Amino acid sequence: MRFSKSALMGAALGFIMGIAFLVISLFQFDDAETNAKDVAMVSVLFGIPFSVLIGLAIGWVLGRFFGFEKL
C-alpha cells in the first residue's frame, strides 16, 4: 500500500494530535470514576489509531482533490 506525502503528513499530524489528546486526558480524568492507567490504555488503543486514520484520510483528500503532492 502506497501513500502520498500529504497523506503521510496527515497521519503524522494525527499521531501528534493523538499524543496531545492523551496528555490532556491524563490531566482531566475523574478520580472517582477511573484511574490513569485505564485512561492511558484507552487513549493508546483507540484514540491514537483513530486520530492517525482521520489524519491519513484528510491528507489523502487534500492530496487527491487539491493537488498538494509536493510538500
N, C-alpha and C positions, 0 to 999 in steps of 0.2 A: 504494500500500500504506500503510495507516494503522496505527500502533501506539499502544497506550495509554501513559499516563505511566509506569506501573510497568514496562512492557516497555522503554521508553527509558531509565529509570533503571537497569534491569538491564544494558542494553547499555553505558551509561556506566561502570558499576561493572566490567563485564567488560573494557572498554578500559583502565581504570586498573590492573586486576589484570594485564592483558597487558603493560603497560609495566613494572610491578613485576617480573614474571617475566623480562622482558628484562634488566633491570638485575641481577637475581640471577644469571641465567645468564651474563652477561658477567663476573661475579666468580668463577664456579665452573667454567669450562670447562677442559679438559685441553689444555695447550700442545702436548703430543706428538701428539695426535690431530687437532686442528683449530685454527683461528685465530679471532680476534674477529670478523672480517668475516663468516665463514660462520655463526657463532653468531647474530649480529645479523640476518642475512638470513633465516635460518630462523625466528627469533622474529617478525620483522616479517611475513613471508609466510604463516606457518602459525599461530604461537602467538597473536598478537593477534586475527586474524579468528575463530579458533575460540573464544577466550575471550569475544569480543563476541557470537558466536552463542549460546554457552551462557548468558551473562548475559541475553540477549534472551529466550531460551526460559524461563529461570527467572522473569524478571519477568513474562512473559506468563502463566505458570501461576499465579503469585501473584495477579495481577490478575484472572484468569479465575475461579479457583476460590475465592479467599478475599475477593474484592471490594476489593482495595487500589487502587481507581481514583483516589482523591483523595489524592495525596501532597503 
